[in-house]
């Protein structure tokens, strides 16, 4: 069985889940259960801190995509942060980064999640 570590930190407005080691078919279901237990609400914003993840296979990608699908359907979001070269390559090859935002650091992911929404520009079509 591959070594996998995970931990959760609840911050105002976001849950950070740190994942380390190897995420593969032997342990993906454990991480999926941990994600479910870590969500405070269905519409939680999740940031996955992947600083310590050294390996990611298709089973691990499925877990991350399932978290993304569930979260976005509920009004939340999911972001990946601080990917090491091998997991980053897997995300890039599969083009998951087209759907799942990837940030170079956890701090940047948190800033993006917690930033207030930008108002739509006024195009002058409003009726006075």
Residue pairs with C-beta under 8 A, 6 or more apart in sequence:
1 26
1 27
2 21
2 22
2 23
2 24
2 26
2 27
2 55
3 21
3 22
4 19
4 20
4 21
4 22
4 23
4 27
4 30
4 31
5 18
5 19
5 20
5 21
5 52
6 17
6 18
6 19
6 20
6 31
6 34
7 17
7 18
8 15
8 16
8 17
8 18
8 34
8 38
9 15
9 16
9 18
10 16
10 40
11 110
13 45
13 113
13 114
14 44
14 45
14 46
14 47
14 110
14 113
14 114
15 38
15 39
15 40
15 44
15 45
15 46
15 47
16 46
16 47
16 48
16 49
16 106
16 110
17 34
17 35
17 38
17 46
17 47
17 48
17 49
18 48
18 49
18 51
18 52
19 31
19 48
19 49
19 50
19 52
19 53
20 51
20 52
20 53
20 54
21 52
21 53
21 54
21 55
22 53
22 54
22 55
22 56
23 31
23 53
23 55
23 56
23 57
23 59
23 60
23 63
23 87
24 55
24 56
24 57
24 59
24 60
25 57
25 59
28 59
28 60
28 62
28 63
31 60
31 63
32 63
32 66
32 67
35 46
35 63
35 67
39 46
41 74
41 76
42 70
42 71
42 74
42 75
42 76
43 71
43 74
43 75
43 76
44 71
44 76
45 71
45 76
45 77
45 78
45 79
45 113
46 67
46 71
46 76
46 77
46 78
46 79
47 78
47 79
47 80
47 81
47 106
47 109
47 110
47 113
48 64
48 67
48 78
48 79
48 80
48 81
49 81
49 82
49 106
50 56
50 80
50 81
50 82
50 83
50 84
50 87
51 81
51 82
51 84
51 106
53 83
53 84
53 87
54 84
54 86
54 87
55 86
55 87
56 86
56 87
56 90
56 91
57 90
58 94
61 90
61 91
61 94
61 96
64 78
64 80
64 96
64 100
65 96
65 99
65 100
67 78
68 78
68 99
68 100
71 77
71 78
72 78
77 101
77 113
78 100
79 100
79 101
79 102
79 103
79 109
79 112
79 113
80 91
80 97
80 100
80 101
80 102
80 103
80 109
81 102
81 103
81 104
81 105
81 106
81 108
81 109
82 103
82 104
82 105
82 106
83 91
83 102
88 102
91 97
91 100
91 102
101 109
101 112
103 109
103 112
